[in-house]
Amino acid sequence: MRVVILENAEQVSSRAADIFCDLIGETPDAVLGLATGGTPLGTYRELVTRYRGGKVRFADVTTFNLDEYVGLPPEHSQSYRTFMRTHLFDQADFSDRRCHLPDGTLGDYQRACEDYERQIDNAGGIDLQILGIGTDGHIAFNEPGSSLASRTRIKALTEQTRSDNARFFDSLDAVPRLAITMGVGTILDAEHVVLLATGSSKAAAVQSFIEGPVTAQVPASALQLHQRVTVLLDQAAASRLVRQDYYRYVESIQAEIEATHQTDRPSEV
């Protein structure tokens, strides 16, 4: 796991956009796993800016979003499809037919989840998956206690998650209680996972998933088992890490390696 501590949220967004653009530059038809919520917004804004500046194109990429609320139609103002269209898809040259989100309006949810897994497989798997992290350590909507081998499925949302997301709705009562989400196992299948965390409210969860044990009570801790994870943190999100000095030292060596060998592969130091 490569832990990169940056000065602020703007630097986190820029570094994440660098990773996306480097991949698309090498693989124009890359398969991207995307996330919603406040954390990736800065990255999406940066990607749109680079697209408008002629630095990157998205016409050939395929995207799969992590999750979607159950019961919200795609055109609902708080659906994740609306979020993605507003903040990314409609701001650049993404192909509608290549942009996938779970469908939370179907009656046969088991089949919908199985179909989503099949679509990811048919696309060749996810090359780069972006993640945020919940204050309780969840990734996507894999709440504490989720199986670390889980696949795309229906999940009941905890009151903590619903409370965290209530700021986007008129009231807590309006926040759906169910969502379709990629499972932890689905996420771990991605070739490269990039997790973003900013702000002091995420500091406890960040410390738990990086430096604590691998446990279903902190679903993000399963990323310790993945061979290629990049964690991008601002100072506030990194504030509870015990080994901050070590992560900074390793990153300085990694920067020297990359400058010498022109590679963005993670350090084995």
C-alpha positions in Angstrom: 0.0 0.0 0.0 1.4 3.3 -1.1 0.4 6.1 1.4 0.9 9.6 0.0 0.4 12.5 2.4 -0.2 15.8 0.6 -0.6 19.4 1.8 -4.3 19.8 1.1 -7.4 18.6 -0.7 -6.5 20.4 -3.9 -3.2 18.5 -4.2 -5.1 15.2 -3.5 -7.5 15.9 -6.4 -4.6 16.9 -8.7 -2.6 13.8 -8.0 -5.6 11.5 -8.5 -6.3 13.2 -11.8 -2.7 12.6 -12.8 -3.2 8.9 -12.2 -6.3 8.8 -14.3 -4.7 10.8 -17.2 -1.6 8.7 -17.2 -3.6 5.5 -17.5 -5.9 6.9 -20.3 -2.8 8.2 -22.1 -1.4 4.7 -22.2 -4.8 2.9 -22.5 -7.4 5.1 -24.2 -10.1 2.4 -23.8 -9.4 1.8 -20.1 -12.1 0.6 -17.7 -12.6 3.1 -14.8 -14.4 2.4 -11.5 -15.9 5.6 -10.3 -17.3 6.9 -7.0 -19.7 9.6 -5.9 -19.8 11.8 -2.8 -17.9 14.9 -1.9 -14.4 13.5 -1.9 -14.0 12.8 -5.6 -15.6 16.0 -6.8 -12.3 17.9 -6.9 -10.8 15.1 -9.0 -13.7 15.2 -11.4 -13.4 19.0 -11.7 -9.7 18.6 -12.5 -10.4 16.0 -15.1 -13.0 18.2 -16.8 -10.5 21.1 -16.8 -7.9 18.9 -18.4 -10.4 17.7 -21.0 -11.4 21.2 -21.9 -7.7 22.0 -22.2 -7.2 19.2 -24.7 -5.0 17.1 -22.3 -7.3 14.0 -22.1 -10.2 12.4 -23.9 -12.8 10.0 -22.5 -14.7 8.9 -25.6 -13.3 5.4 -25.5 -13.2 4.7 -21.8 -15.8 2.4 -20.1 -17.0 3.3 -16.6 -18.6 1.4 -13.8 -19.9 3.2 -10.7 -19.6 1.7 -7.3 -23.2 2.0 -6.2 -26.7 3.4 -6.5 -29.6 4.0 -4.1 -32.5 1.6 -4.3 -35.8 3.3 -5.2 -34.5 6.5 -6.8 -35.2 6.7 -10.6 -32.2 7.7 -12.7 -33.5 11.2 -13.2 -34.0 11.9 -9.5 -31.9 14.9 -8.3 -30.0 12.7 -5.7 -29.5 9.6 -7.8 -25.9 8.8 -8.5 -26.5 8.8 -12.2 -27.6 12.4 -11.9 -24.5 13.1 -9.8 -22.2 11.6 -12.4 -23.9 13.4 -15.3 -23.8 16.7 -13.5 -20.2 16.6 -12.3 -18.4 14.5 -15.0 -20.2 12.7 -17.8 -22.0 15.7 -19.3 -18.9 17.9 -18.9 -16.7 15.9 -21.2 -16.9 13.4 -24.1 -18.0 10.3 -22.3 -20.1 7.8 -24.3 -23.5 7.2 -22.7 -23.4 3.5 -23.7 -20.1 3.0 -22.0 -21.1 4.5 -18.7 -22.6 2.0 -16.3 -24.3 2.3 -12.9 -26.3 -0.2 -10.9 -30.1 0.0 -11.5 -31.9 0.6 -8.3 -35.4 0.6 -9.8 -35.6 -3.0 -10.9 -37.7 -5.5 -9.0 -35.4 -8.4 -9.5 -32.4 -7.1 -7.6 -30.5 -10.3 -7.4 -30.5 -10.5 -11.2 -29.6 -6.9 -11.5 -26.6 -7.5 -9.3 -25.5 -10.6 -11.2 -25.9 -8.7 -14.5 -23.7 -5.9 -13.2 -20.9 -8.3 -12.2 -21.2 -9.9 -15.7 -20.9 -6.5 -17.4 -17.7 -5.8 -15.5 -16.3 -9.2 -16.5 -17.3 -8.7 -20.1 -15.5 -5.3 -20.1 -12.3 -7.1 -19.0 -12.4 -6.0 -15.4 -11.7 -2.6 -13.9 -8.3 -1.1 -14.5 -8.5 1.8 -12.1 -10.9 2.1 -9.2 -11.3 5.3 -7.3 -12.7 5.1 -3.7 -13.6 7.4 -0.9 -14.0 6.1 2.7 -16.8 6.5 5.2 -16.3 7.8 8.7 -16.9 4.2 9.9 -14.4 2.7 7.4 -16.9 1.6 4.8 -16.0 1.6 1.0 -18.8 1.9 -1.5 -21.8 0.9 0.6 -20.1 -2.0 2.2 -21.0 -1.2 5.8 -19.1 -2.6 8.8 -19.6 -6.3 9.0 -19.7 -6.8 5.2 -18.0 -9.9 3.9 -14.6 -9.2 2.6 -15.3 -11.6 -0.3 -18.7 -10.0 -1.2 -19.8 -9.2 -4.7 -22.4 -6.7 -6.0 -25.5 -6.9 -3.9 -28.2 -5.1 -2.0 -27.1 -3.5 1.3 -29.0 -1.9 4.1 -27.4 1.4 5.0 -26.5 2.1 8.6 -27.9 5.2 10.4 -24.3 6.6 10.4 -24.1 6.4 6.6 -27.6 7.8 6.2 -26.8 10.6 8.5 -23.6 11.4 6.7 -25.5 11.6 3.4 -28.5 13.5 4.7 -26.9 16.8 3.8 -27.7 16.0 0.1 -31.4 15.4 0.9 -34.2 17.5 2.3 -34.2 15.4 5.5 -32.8 12.2 7.0 -36.1 10.5 6.3 -35.7 11.2 2.6 -32.4 9.2 2.5 -32.9 5.7 1.1 -32.4 2.8 3.4 -31.1 0.4 0.7 -28.5 0.6 -2.0 -27.0 -1.7 -4.7 -23.2 -1.7 -4.2 -20.1 -3.4 -5.6 -18.9 -5.8 -3.0 -15.5 -5.7 -1.3 -14.4 -8.7 -3.4 -15.5 -6.9 -6.6 -13.4 -3.8 -5.6 -10.4 -6.0 -4.8 -10.5 -7.4 -8.3 -9.5 -4.0 -9.8 -6.0 -3.7 -11.2 -5.2 -0.5 -9.3 -7.2 1.0 -6.4 -6.8 4.7 -5.5 -8.5 5.8 -2.3 -8.9 9.5 -1.5 -9.5 10.9 2.0 -9.6 14.6 3.0 -10.5 16.3 6.2 -10.2 15.5 9.9 -13.5 13.7 10.0 -11.9 10.9 8.0 -8.7 10.7 10.2 -9.9 7.9 12.5 -11.1 5.7 9.6 -7.9 6.3 7.7 -5.8 5.2 10.7 -7.9 2.1 11.3 -7.8 0.8 7.7 -4.1 1.5 7.1 -2.6 0.7 10.5 -5.2 -1.5 12.1 -6.0 -5.2 11.6 -7.8 -6.6 8.5 -11.4 -6.9 9.7 -14.9 -6.9 8.3 -15.7 -4.2 10.9 -13.5 -1.8 8.9 -14.2 -2.9 5.3 -11.6 -0.6 3.8 -8.9 -2.6 5.7 -9.3 -5.4 3.1 -7.2 -3.1 0.8 -4.2 -4.2 2.9 -4.5 -7.4 0.9 -4.4 -5.8 -2.5 -1.2 -5.7 -4.5 -1.6 -2.2 -5.8 -3.3 0.5 -3.7 -2.5 4.2 -3.7 -3.9 6.2 -0.7 -3.9 9.9 -1.3 -4.4 11.9 1.9 -4.4 15.6 2.9 -2.7 16.6 6.2 -6.0 16.5 8.2 -7.0 13.0 7.1 -3.5 11.7 7.8 -3.3 13.4 11.3 -3.9 10.2 13.3 -1.4 8.0 11.5 1.2 6.7 13.8 3.8 6.1 11.1 3.5 9.4 9.2 7.3 9.9 9.1 7.9 6.5 7.6 5.2 7.0 4.9 6.8 10.4 4.0 10.3 8.7 3.9 9.1 5.9 1.6 7.3 8.4 -0.7 10.5 10.4 -1.0 12.4 7.3 -2.2 9.5 6.4 -4.5 9.8 9.9 -6.1 13.5 9.3 -6.7 12.7 5.9 -8.3 10.0 7.4 -10.6 12.3 10.2 -11.6 15.0 7.7 -12.6 12.9 5.0 -14.2 9.9 7.0 -15.5 7.4 4.5 -13.8 4.4 5.0 -11.6 4.4 1.4 -10.3 4.2 1.3 -6.5 7.4 1.0 -4.4 8.3 -2.4 -2.9 10.4 -0.7 -0.3 
